Amino acid sequence: MNDQPASVPGPSDGTTATLTTPLSAHLLRGALDLERTEHGLLPHRLPAWARAQYADGQLAMAEAQPSGVRLAFRTRATVIELDALRTKMAYVGAPARPDGVYDLLVDGRLAGRAGVSGGNVRTVDMTTGSVETRPGPVGTVRFAGLSDRPKDVEIWLPYNELTELVALRTDAPVEPVPQGGRRVWLHHGSSVSHGSDAASPSTTWPALAAALGGVDLVNLGFGGSALLDPFVARAMRDTPADLVSVKFGINLVNHDLMRLRAFTPAVHGFLDMIREGHPTAPLLVVSSILCPLHEDTPGPTAADFSALAEGRLRFRAAGDPAERASGKLTLNVIREELARIVEQRSAEDPNLHYLDGRELYGEADSAELPLPDQLHPDAATHHRMGTRFADRAFAPAGPFTP
């Protein structure tokens, strides 16, 4: 599979997309809510009631970035056009973030890759916390030259850009793909699960693992926001799913959010809430991948302003290892406690399982594929993690075995 985003979707055959299909929840997978905006539909990965229970701009941005969200329909169309208004993130002093990518899958195989022009730019100054938004126009993603046979089409939306869906046009009728053909995997995690620096939306590690496992993904990976929030647990409780996983560690350290005394009951409460809605579903608890920055050094995590001055984005640990004695969390402390909690609970919950995140990315991987900014994996690492997760979770002896 070619992971390099193309600047154009492919050759145009001159055919015009003239049929407009109303955009609705029937054509979308992976979103928990749709907000009607002045331009169209904005997919959300948390329901409206949950979004009303926090005032955190980071989570507000992350949950509205449609990681794992895709249009899914059946058609004979040879041309597909999607009008969308993007909101792209930028950071003062840091290198420009790559443009978002749309992946076209036809019958489960990558058939095109494109971006969209125009859109808004939201610029964050990490030294002051100020945010400025510059508005821009709606753009169009176009895929042409497709076979005119009946086919199942998915358009995966960019994981790193807010995307307001404006219009869908084709040169043949569109109908929703029937639900219920595959098991649904509901996953919650940090920016690593959100997508971080993956090449494209269908090649984040959860998307790759879902494809290898033959399941439909609902990705609640929220950059900077896997923080044991009760409203996320309730949203997971209420979301239909056959398989469930949660991945905790790095964000709790990043924010220096809580001490060990608060962490343990918060994990129990989160799992209790999920079990209210999914009492017997396989539930996999995953700890953080290796992150040398915070293996034994507590948070908070801070931007490395010396790197910013050189035009690079890097992070550093601002905590003191001696503070572990007072209950400050490190990744090793969290892994040890998550393993203990799962062992304790699994005595009465045989469908509860634990996976050490270092099995997905560990010491040897760090030497070969170091985290470019000290926190986030690159595209090659996403591939490795997705394959390894599938090998462990969906294998014959794995917790997600049918």
LOFI-276951 format. One line per 4 residues: their letters; for each residue x, y, z of C-alpha. Coordinates in nm, 3 decimals, padded with zeros to 5 digits, always signed. Example, Ala and Ser with C-alpha at 12.3 -4.5 7.8 and 13.67 -1.06 7.14 Angstrom:
AS) +01.230 -00.450 +00.780 ~ +01.367 -00.106 +00.714
//
This chain:
MNDQ) +00.000 +00.000 +00.000 ~ +00.133 +00.343 -00.097 ~ +00.126 +00.574 +00.203 ~ +00.236 +00.891 +00.029
PASV) -00.061 +01.129 -00.005 ~ -00.125 +01.226 -00.364 ~ -00.190 +01.590 -00.444 ~ -00.461 +01.494 -00.694
PGPS) -00.707 +01.204 -00.680 ~ -00.631 +01.068 -01.024 ~ -00.702 +01.142 -01.388 ~ -01.034 +01.296 -01.481
DGTT) -01.233 +01.115 -01.749 ~ -01.437 +01.424 -01.832 ~ -01.752 +01.280 -01.677 ~ -01.964 +01.521 -01.474
ATLT) -02.109 +01.435 -01.133 ~ -02.464 +01.569 -01.157 ~ -02.661 +01.370 -00.898 ~ -02.664 +01.526 -00.551
TPLS) -02.737 +01.294 -00.258 ~ -02.848 +01.451 +00.073 ~ -02.588 +01.394 +00.342 ~ -02.723 +01.217 +00.651
AHLL) -02.632 +00.974 +00.925 ~ -02.732 +00.685 +00.695 ~ -02.422 +00.752 +00.486 ~ -02.177 +00.796 +00.775
RGAL) -01.987 +00.549 +00.991 ~ -01.778 +00.624 +01.300 ~ -01.957 +00.941 +01.419 ~ -02.168 +00.956 +01.734
DLER) -02.343 +01.283 +01.643 ~ -02.395 +01.522 +01.351 ~ -02.421 +01.896 +01.400 ~ -02.601 +02.107 +01.141
TEHG) -02.387 +02.415 +01.061 ~ -02.436 +02.706 +00.824 ~ -02.234 +02.513 +00.566 ~ -02.354 +02.155 +00.612
LLPH) -02.291 +01.871 +00.858 ~ -02.010 +01.857 +01.113 ~ -01.942 +01.501 +01.241 ~ -01.875 +01.469 +01.613
RLPA) -01.723 +01.175 +01.799 ~ -01.896 +01.265 +02.125 ~ -02.271 +01.323 +02.162 ~ -02.407 +01.671 +02.234
WARA) -02.486 +01.595 +02.600 ~ -02.123 +01.490 +02.657 ~ -01.988 +01.799 +02.482 ~ -02.188 +02.009 +02.728
QYAD) -01.998 +01.861 +03.024 ~ -01.655 +02.011 +02.962 ~ -01.502 +02.347 +02.871 ~ -01.172 +02.218 +02.734
GQLA) -01.073 +02.359 +02.395 ~ -00.831 +02.072 +02.332 ~ -01.101 +01.807 +02.362 ~ -01.352 +02.022 +02.171
MAEA) -01.108 +02.032 +01.880 ~ -01.007 +01.667 +01.903 ~ -01.354 +01.513 +01.917 ~ -01.465 +01.720 +01.614
QPSG) -01.169 +01.600 +01.407 ~ -01.324 +01.297 +01.233 ~ -01.067 +01.026 +01.298 ~ -01.221 +00.700 +01.179
VRLA) -01.528 +00.874 +01.036 ~ -01.611 +00.781 +00.679 ~ -01.885 +00.807 +00.420 ~ -02.002 +00.458 +00.324
FRTR) -02.232 +00.388 +00.030 ~ -02.303 +00.155 -00.260 ~ -02.297 +00.290 -00.615 ~ -02.201 +00.237 -00.980
ATVI) -02.061 +00.590 -00.997 ~ -01.744 +00.656 -01.197 ~ -01.708 +01.008 -01.056 ~ -01.750 +01.113 -00.691
ELDA) -01.725 +01.472 -00.568 ~ -01.741 +01.580 -00.206 ~ -01.763 +01.948 -00.112 ~ -01.615 +02.010 +00.232
LRTK) -01.503 +02.298 +00.450 ~ -01.192 +02.212 +00.644 ~ -01.043 +02.378 +00.950 ~ -00.671 +02.319 +00.959
MAYV) -00.452 +02.365 +01.268 ~ -00.131 +02.570 +01.270 ~ +00.114 +02.652 +01.551 ~ +00.316 +02.971 +01.575
GAPA) +00.686 +02.901 +01.523 ~ +00.633 +02.533 +01.436 ~ +00.657 +02.374 +01.090 ~ +00.335 +02.380 +00.889
RPDG) +00.115 +02.082 +00.964 ~ +00.054 +01.850 +00.667 ~ -00.274 +01.894 +00.484 ~ -00.551 +01.651 +00.569
VYDL) -00.599 +01.352 +00.341 ~ -00.914 +01.181 +00.213 ~ -00.881 +00.810 +00.142 ~ -01.109 +00.644 -00.114
LVDG) -01.164 +00.273 -00.051 ~ -01.349 +00.061 -00.307 ~ -01.460 -00.278 -00.179 ~ -01.213 -00.240 +00.106
RLAG) -00.910 -00.151 -00.106 ~ -00.738 +00.186 -00.136 ~ -00.838 +00.330 -00.475 ~ -00.755 +00.699 -00.438
RAGV) -00.612 +00.962 -00.211 ~ -00.669 +01.338 -00.227 ~ -00.685 +01.663 -00.032 ~ -00.911 +01.965 -00.035
SGGN) -00.817 +02.327 -00.094 ~ -00.938 +02.639 +00.083 ~ -01.088 +02.616 +00.429 ~ -01.023 +02.782 +00.762
VRTV) -00.689 +02.799 +00.943 ~ -00.686 +02.800 +01.324 ~ -00.351 +02.923 +01.456 ~ -00.241 +02.849 +01.814
DMTT) +00.042 +03.031 +01.991 ~ +00.173 +02.775 +02.241 ~ +00.370 +03.041 +02.429 ~ +00.059 +03.251 +02.509
GSVE) -00.231 +03.013 +02.453 ~ -00.398 +03.254 +02.209 ~ -00.600 +03.118 +01.916 ~ -00.681 +03.299 +01.591
TRPG) -00.902 +03.163 +01.311 ~ -00.871 +03.282 +00.950 ~ -01.179 +03.187 +00.742 ~ -01.158 +03.034 +00.395
PVGT) -01.380 +02.889 +00.121 ~ -01.534 +02.546 +00.072 ~ -01.326 +02.307 -00.140 ~ -01.397 +01.993 -00.341
VRFA) -01.246 +01.645 -00.334 ~ -01.289 +01.466 -00.667 ~ -01.233 +01.101 -00.753 ~ -01.279 +01.006 -01.119
GLSD) -01.216 +00.718 -01.356 ~ -01.379 +00.458 -01.131 ~ -01.530 +00.136 -01.264 ~ -01.903 +00.154 -01.341
RPKD) -01.970 -00.181 -01.172 ~ -02.167 -00.194 -00.842 ~ -01.924 -00.137 -00.555 ~ -01.902 -00.045 -00.188
VEIW) -01.731 +00.290 -00.147 ~ -01.582 +00.449 +00.165 ~ -01.440 +00.800 +00.185 ~ -01.235 +00.829 +00.503
LPYN) -01.223 +01.187 +00.630 ~ -00.898 +01.352 +00.749 ~ -00.816 +01.262 +01.108 ~ -00.642 +01.596 +01.168
ELTE) -00.888 +01.854 +01.028 ~ -01.236 +01.956 +01.130 ~ -01.447 +01.869 +00.827 ~ -01.787 +02.017 +00.753
LVAL) -01.958 +01.807 +00.487 ~ -02.134 +02.032 +00.237 ~ -02.246 +01.822 -00.064 ~ -02.200 +01.479 -00.222
RTDA) -02.229 +01.450 -00.600 ~ -02.196 +01.143 -00.823 ~ -02.280 +01.037 -01.179 ~ -02.492 +00.741 -01.060
PVEP) -02.734 +00.686 -00.770 ~ -02.605 +00.624 -00.418 ~ -02.754 +00.404 -00.147 ~ -02.639 +00.333 +00.209
VPQG) -02.442 +00.016 +00.279 ~ -02.660 -00.205 +00.503 ~ -02.552 -00.211 +00.868 ~ -02.478 -00.526 +01.062
GRRV) -02.245 -00.711 +00.829 ~ -01.942 -00.692 +01.057 ~ -01.868 -00.668 +01.427 ~ -01.820 -00.317 +01.567
WLHH) -01.501 -00.231 +01.756 ~ -01.527 +00.070 +01.990 ~ -01.188 +00.212 +02.092 ~ -01.082 +00.502 +02.316
GSSV) -00.731 +00.641 +02.348 ~ -00.496 +00.937 +02.315 ~ -00.346 +01.119 +02.016 ~ -00.165 +00.799 +01.923
SHGS) -00.505 +00.637 +01.870 ~ -00.644 +00.958 +01.719 ~ -00.385 +00.930 +01.441 ~ -00.094 +01.159 +01.542
DAAS) +00.142 +01.150 +01.241 ~ -00.010 +00.866 +01.037 ~ +00.004 +00.904 +00.659 ~ -00.371 +00.909 +00.607
PSTT) -00.702 +00.836 +00.783 ~ -00.726 +00.471 +00.681 ~ -00.367 +00.407 +00.793 ~ -00.386 +00.513 +01.158
WPAL) -00.302 +00.213 +01.371 ~ -00.666 +00.153 +01.482 ~ -00.790 +00.176 +01.121 ~ -00.524 -00.068 +01.002
AAAL) -00.599 -00.309 +01.287 ~ -00.973 -00.289 +01.214 ~ -00.913 -00.369 +00.846 ~ -00.693 -00.666 +00.935
GGVD) -00.950 -00.785 +01.191 ~ -01.246 -00.745 +00.955 ~ -01.440 -00.518 +01.192 ~ -01.605 -00.176 +01.174
LVNL) -01.418 +00.086 +01.378 ~ -01.563 +00.356 +01.602 ~ -01.253 +00.551 +01.703 ~ -01.280 +00.764 +02.017
GFGG) -00.911 +00.844 +02.019 ~ -00.889 +01.207 +02.129 ~ -00.558 +01.393 +02.101 ~ -00.445 +01.502 +02.447
SALL) -00.771 +01.383 +02.604 ~ -00.764 +01.018 +02.718 ~ -00.815 +01.134 +03.075 ~ -01.066 +00.892 +03.233
DPFV) -01.346 +01.146 +03.182 ~ -01.679 +01.005 +03.308 ~ -01.875 +01.145 +03.012 ~ -01.653 +00.948 +02.773
ARAM) -01.722 +00.630 +02.969 ~ -02.097 +00.701 +02.951 ~ -02.075 +00.768 +02.577 ~ -01.899 +00.434 +02.534
RDTP) -02.161 +00.266 +02.753 ~ -02.435 +00.394 +02.524 ~ -02.263 +00.318 +02.191 ~ -02.351 -00.019 +02.034
ADLV) -02.040 -00.234 +02.005 ~ -01.929 -00.596 +01.996 ~ -01.568 -00.530 +02.102 ~ -01.435 -00.257 +02.331
SVKF) -01.086 -00.131 +02.414 ~ -00.943 +00.157 +02.616 ~ -00.585 +00.281 +02.607 ~ -00.462 +00.492 +02.899
GINL) -00.132 +00.639 +03.011 ~ +00.039 +00.916 +02.824 ~ -00.224 +01.192 +02.855 ~ -00.259 +01.142 +03.229
VNHD) +00.114 +01.204 +03.258 ~ +00.116 +01.487 +03.000 ~ -00.134 +01.688 +03.203 ~ -00.006 +01.579 +03.546
LMRL) -00.377 +01.533 +03.605 ~ -00.399 +01.312 +03.912 ~ -00.203 +01.110 +04.163 ~ -00.210 +00.734 +04.206
RAFT) -00.473 +00.764 +04.481 ~ -00.721 +00.916 +04.234 ~ -00.612 +00.709 +03.933 ~ -00.704 +00.366 +04.069
PAVH) -01.071 +00.438 +04.155 ~ -01.107 +00.642 +03.834 ~ -01.004 +00.338 +03.627 ~ -01.246 +00.117 +03.818
GFLD) -01.525 +00.370 +03.766 ~ -01.453 +00.397 +03.393 ~ -01.463 +00.020 +03.350 ~ -01.775 -00.009 +03.566
MIRE) -01.951 +00.242 +03.340 ~ -01.855 +00.057 +03.022 ~ -01.974 -00.270 +03.171 ~ -02.317 -00.120 +03.236
GHPT) -02.373 -00.106 +02.861 ~ -02.147 -00.391 +02.748 ~ -02.163 -00.647 +03.032 ~ -02.010 -00.941 +02.845
APLL) -01.832 -00.789 +02.543 ~ -01.458 -00.851 +02.518 ~ -01.300 -00.550 +02.691 ~ -00.929 -00.490 +02.637
VVSS) -00.732 -00.248 +02.856 ~ -00.416 -00.127 +02.681 ~ -00.135 +00.068 +02.846 ~ +00.086 +00.327 +02.677
ILCP) +00.340 +00.244 +02.412 ~ +00.700 +00.310 +02.506 ~ +00.768 +00.682 +02.546 ~ +01.120 +00.731 +02.688
LHED) +01.032 +01.086 +02.788 ~ +00.792 +00.971 +03.060 ~ +00.875 +00.609 +03.139 ~ +01.002 +00.708 +03.483
TPGP) +00.970 +01.086 +03.481 ~ +00.635 +01.240 +03.576 ~ +00.462 +01.519 +03.390 ~ +00.365 +01.773 +03.302
TAAD) +00.481 +01.766 +02.942 ~ +00.597 +02.096 +02.797 ~ +00.686 +02.224 +02.453 ~ +01.059 +02.243 +02.388
FSAL) +01.085 +02.608 +02.297 ~ +01.449 +02.575 +02.193 ~ +01.332 +02.336 +01.920 ~ +01.050 +02.573 +01.826
AEGR) +01.308 +02.846 +01.775 ~ +01.470 +02.615 +01.521 ~ +01.135 +02.546 +01.350 ~ +01.089 +02.199 +01.500
LRFR) +00.813 +02.068 +01.725 ~ +00.944 +01.867 +02.019 ~ +00.834 +01.803 +02.375 ~ +01.012 +01.760 +02.707
AAGD) +00.928 +01.622 +03.051 ~ +00.890 +01.898 +03.310 ~ +00.844 +01.673 +03.614 ~ +01.092 +01.537 +03.867
PAER) +01.148 +01.159 +03.901 ~ +01.173 +01.203 +04.278 ~ +00.804 +01.300 +04.283 ~ +00.699 +00.941 +04.215
ASGK) +00.730 +00.886 +04.590 ~ +00.444 +01.131 +04.648 ~ +00.215 +00.948 +04.405 ~ +00.293 +01.126 +04.080
LTLN) +00.220 +00.914 +03.776 ~ +00.471 +00.787 +03.524 ~ +00.407 +00.541 +03.242 ~ +00.564 +00.256 +03.436
VIRE) +00.354 +00.334 +03.743 ~ +00.039 +00.339 +03.528 ~ +00.124 +00.014 +03.349 ~ +00.184 -00.166 +03.677
ELAR) -00.145 -00.042 +03.823 ~ -00.351 -00.117 +03.509 ~ -00.215 -00.473 +03.503 ~ -00.302 -00.516 +03.871
IVEQ) -00.655 -00.377 +03.826 ~ -00.727 -00.605 +03.529 ~ -00.591 -00.909 +03.712 ~ -00.810 -00.828 +04.011
RSAE) -01.128 -00.767 +03.810 ~ -01.081 -01.053 +03.562 ~ -01.137 -01.305 +03.842 ~ -01.507 -01.217 +03.810
DPNL) -01.496 -01.077 +03.456 ~ -01.336 -01.337 +03.225 ~ -01.391 -01.116 +02.919 ~ -01.163 -00.843 +03.059
HYLD) -00.806 -00.848 +02.923 ~ -00.483 -00.648 +02.946 ~ -00.226 -00.563 +02.680 ~ +00.103 -00.392 +02.762
GREL) +00.141 -00.116 +02.502 ~ +00.512 -00.191 +02.472 ~ +00.412 -00.504 +02.279 ~ +00.296 -00.264 +02.007
YGEA) +00.599 -00.033 +02.030 ~ +00.886 -00.111 +02.265 ~ +01.257 -00.066 +02.324 ~ +01.377 -00.221 +01.997
DSAE) +01.119 -00.023 +01.799 ~ +01.226 +00.300 +01.968 ~ +01.584 +00.240 +01.859 ~ +01.476 +00.175 +01.500
LPLP) +01.184 +00.420 +01.473 ~ +01.222 +00.689 +01.740 ~ +00.926 +00.914 +01.811 ~ +01.001 +01.224 +01.599
DQLH) +00.873 +01.479 +01.850 ~ +00.931 +01.259 +02.158 ~ +00.559 +01.176 +02.188 ~ +00.397 +01.072 +01.859
PDAA) +00.471 +00.782 +01.623 ~ +00.531 +00.831 +01.251 ~ +00.355 +00.659 +00.961 ~ +00.579 +00.352 +00.963
THHR) +00.519 +00.303 +01.335 ~ +00.142 +00.325 +01.287 ~ +00.169 +00.038 +01.037 ~ +00.373 -00.167 +01.281
MGTR) +00.137 -00.098 +01.571 ~ -00.175 -00.177 +01.368 ~ -00.032 -00.508 +01.250 ~ +00.084 -00.607 +01.597
FADR) -00.247 -00.515 +01.758 ~ -00.433 -00.727 +01.501 ~ -00.191 -01.016 +01.558 ~ -00.259 -01.005 +01.933
AFAP) -00.625 -00.906 +01.953 ~ -00.777 -01.082 +01.651 ~ -00.558 -01.391 +01.645 ~ -00.717 -01.730 +01.726
AGPF) -00.622 -01.703 +02.094 ~ -00.672 -01.327 +02.115 ~ -00.939 -01.144 +02.318 ~ -01.126 -01.031 +02.004
TP) -01.142 -01.376 +01.844 ~ -01.491 -01.432 +01.697
//
